[in-house]
Amino acid sequence: MAKTKKVGQLKVTQIKSTNKSLANHKACVRGLGIRKIHQSRIVDATPENLGMIRTASHLLAVEDVK
């Protein structure tokens, strides 16, 4: 059985509208589970989530959860 590495968690908040954004950026925000401005979600810091956060970073605020 493979050992799983514990990943951190991030609090992601949408701070700007997705109107007039690229479809890929909108899809990344939706993929993180965020639907409205000022809505927050706590997500695991996996490579997939970090890539989505990096793509739409101008629309999001990210905080470390301890």
Summary of the structure (lengths in Angstrom):
residues: 66
radius of gyration: 12.6
end to end distance: 27.9
largest distance: 46.6
contacts: 154
relative contact order: 0.34
helix: 32%
strand: 26%
